[in-house]
């Protein structure tokens, strides 16, 4: 079973590959495909946009995700704009810095990560799965693993460490992306008549 990964982020690709069953071969996105504009107002919409673009370019099944960090005190922001929170070409560090600045002195630091994964082929077949992880925003950055907001997100299901302080395996067990991708083996088995893992 082959899936083309829509992401160009090497850390995200590695995480997705780690979470997929061993019988799934994850292929890189076609080199001729540039950045796909995420113009939808929802995570679902953006995951679909990316998956459709890559599925059509590769003429294969494609997998794409969109993830948002939703902070209660910021009315759900950064949400769908998480990757561009500090600006269109902002780095992960700039996004984290802005978020910590906006939460300076704020007592309620409740937040959740949400991921929507789209599985699409060039014939228009589409399937969505999602996962979420509830937690809070740390006062300062901690840890050096992961990417994005991992160094400031403390999952409620954890032991007080940020995602960036956990091993990849520990994070996979409780993360939003891990929970979404955990649904894929059964879905893929059903779609392609493969044995259920």
Beta strands, then each sheet from edge to edge (+ up, - down):
strand 1: 2-5
strand 2: 25-27
strand 3: 62-71
strand 4: 78-79
strand 5: 110-120
strand 6: 126-137
strand 7: 153-155
sheet 1: 2+ 1+ 3+ 4-
sheet 2: 2+ 1+ 3+ 5- 6+ 7-
end
